[in-house]
């Protein structure tokens, strides 16, 4: 265990533990868009920056990646931190002007003007990579990935075509922080990433619940009879 200070408050943490986790545990508010408790840190959005004083050397770092060390001083709302966060939010707002969450955060941090030409073709995707990591590490199918370089980088299934491995679970929709990923359900059919999935109807209440393809995948990978999975959670 190590001792450090956050905004002047002495705290204890495990050595190497991410400062973001330590600060939040101690009640300090640090915004982030790409961190998730189940997936850990990727350091993509750079919104979670804090200022660290380590033996007299000060620098602004991503708190989701920077490890807790003995006797360091951490500042979550210094002038330098506020400047970096406003700059990051201004860039995000220029890339994703229609993203309500970005608009809210920008307003919250005093960003009222954008000095860059807004993009109109990126939707609400901030390239946080949460959907890709969720699909791979939690769902276990790796149906999504990143393609392109620089300003042309984007997230989606390979070749922008319906993925053969996607099971239609919708986990990517749930974890997306900005609502960029669209999923529709109509007449017993779910559509996500341009792929259509027939929804299973519960044999007891007749309510559509999960894609039949997903239930068959769960049955195969976890050795659970598909007949059991056809019954919705409310009727089990």
Secondary structure, 3 states (H helix, E strand, C coil): CEEEEECCEEEEECCCCEHHHHHHHCCCCCCCCCCECCCECCCCCCCCEEEEEECCEEEEEECCCCECCCCCEEECCCHHHHHHHHHHHHHHHHHCCCCHHHHHHHHHCCCCCCCCCCCCCCCCCCCCCHHHHHHHHHHCCCCCEEECCHHHCEEECHHHCCCCCCCCCCHHHHHCCCCCCCEEEECCEEEECCEEEEEEECCCCCCEEEEHHHHHHHHHHHCCCHHHHHCCHHHC
